[in-house]
Amino acid sequence: MAGKAAATLAYTAGRQDIRISSCPLLAAGEQGMPSHPSLAPMTKKPATADYHFSDQIGHLLRRAYQRHAAIFQQHIPDSQLTAAQFVTLCAIRDLQTCSLSDIVKVTAIDQATIRGIVERLKARDLIELSHDEADRRKVLVSLSKNATALVADTVPFAAQITEATYGNLNPAERVALVFLLRKMIDE
């Protein structure tokens, strides 16, 4: 298994014919954010017959996330709560009263999406909004009592959902998967 995994990693890592000219991270790097050498502009190379989208990391990550989202929706006790809403509620729980920017930083969910999530959570009376005393333009978000109870009741299910998402991965594979995903996002 280890030999096959190493060969697969070498095979996919060796592909250099992927176009990422519209990658938001490239644009961010051009706007003053730190960029990573792996995000340097790529040159157009001739198409190869051995390119299979189903072998590409983006496709595999999307499929894994789809699987996780389906498991989440199937097993979460509140059928109206999405994975992104739950993560947002957990972030607010951890930060206590916080700004939308704080939520964006810790969840890695973009500002526009967070605004929509906050609107939906507010409509369900799961969060409370207030204004910062020092800067009235700044909106502060905190959990309502209902949300505090919902998060506490949902966390045990979320842990089981994580286990179900891992599927039949053994403990070493689970550690390796988390390590590699964190390494990819921390670049």
N, C-alpha and C positions, 0 to 999 in steps of 0.2 A: 504494500500500500504506500509506504513512504517513497519508494522509487517511482511509482506511478504519479504521486502527488508532485514530486520534484520535477518530473518530466513535463507534467502539465503546466506547472509554474514557469518553467523555462520556455515552453512553447508559447504561452500567452504573453509572457514578458518580452519575448523576442519580436513581437509584432510592432512594426513602426509605421504601418500604413494607415493609422487611424487619424482622421481629420478632427481637430478640436478648435478650429478657428472661431467658432461662435461660443466657446466655453466661457461662462461667466467668470470663472476664476482668472482667465487670461485678461479679461477686461478689468477685473478688480486689480490685478497686478499692474496694469498700465495706469491705474488711477492712484498709485502711491501705496497700495497694500503690498506687503512682501510677497514675492513670487518664488516659486520653487523651480529649480532647473528642469524638472520633468515637465513643466508647463511652458517651456520655451516654444516659440513658433515652429511648427513642423513644415517640412517641404512636401509638396505633392509628389507622390511616387506612383508609378504605374499600378493599376489594380491587379490584385493577384487572385487566382482561382481558389486559393486555399483560405480565403477570408470567409468565415462563417459567423454571422452575428450572434448565433446562439452560444459561441465559445467566448464571447467578449465579456469583460468584467462588468461593464455597465448593464448589460442584459442580465447577467447572472445576479447582480445585486438587486436589480428591479424585481426579478422573479422571487428572490428570497424575501424581499420586502412585501411583495404581494401575498406570499404565503403567510408571513407574520400578520399582516393586516387582516387576512381572512380568519386566521386563528383567533386574533383579538376580538373581532366582531362576533364570532361564533360563541365565545366563552365569557365575554365581559357581562356582568349582570345588568348594566344599564345600556340597553341597545341603542340609545341615542348618543352615547359617548364614543367619540372616535379616538384612535391612538394619539393623534396630535393634540386633541383636547385634554386627554389624560396627562400627557407629558407636560402640557402647559400648566395644568392644575398642580402637578407635582413640583414644578419649578416655582410656582407662586408659593406653595406650601413651604418649600425649602428657603426661599428668599424672604418670606413673609410679605410685607408691603414693598412693592417694587414698581419700577417703570416698565413700559413696553420694551424699551431698549435693553433693560436687564434680562427680560424674558427671552428676547431675540438672542442675546449673547450666550445664555446657558442652554437653550434648546436647539440652536442652529436652524431655527425656522425663520424665514424671511419676514421682514416688517409687515408687508401687505397681508401675508397669510396670518400672522399673529393678530393683526387688527380684526380680521374676519372671525378668527377663533374667539377673541375676546368679546366681540359683539354677540356671538352665539351663546357663549357662557354667561354673559350678562343677561341675555333674554331668558335664560333658564334660572336666573337668580343664584348662580354658582359663584359669582365674583362680585365684588363691590369696587366701584371706581371713586376716586377722590382726586383732588388737586394738591400738588406740592405747595406747602406754605411759602417756600422761598421762591418758587417759580410757578406761577399759576397756570402757565401753558403746559406744564408737565403733568401727565395723567399717571396716577398711582393705582395699582391694582392689588387687591387682597382677596383672600378666600372668604366666602360667606360661611356661616355655620353649616349650611346644607352641604357645601363643597367639602368642608373639612371632614364631615362624616362620610361623604361619598368616596373621597380619596382613601380614607382609612379602611372602608369596606372593600374597596377595589384592589388595593395593593396585594392582598393574598392571591387574588385571581391573576393579577399581572405577573406575579412570580411563576404561577403555573403556566401562563401563556408563554413566558420565556422558555420554560422547560419544553413545552410542546413545540416551540419554534426550533429549538435545537434538534428535535426529532431523535434519530438514532445515532447522533454523534457521541462518541465516547468522551470521557472527561478530558483527555489530552487534546482531542480535536476541538472541544469547546474552548479550552484555554488558548489554543493556537488561533482559532477563528477570531476571538475577541482581541487577542494581541495583534493580529494582522490588520483587522479593521481599524483599531486605534492607531496603528502605525500609518495606515493610509490617510486617515483624517488629520493626523498631527503633522504631516509633512509641511 
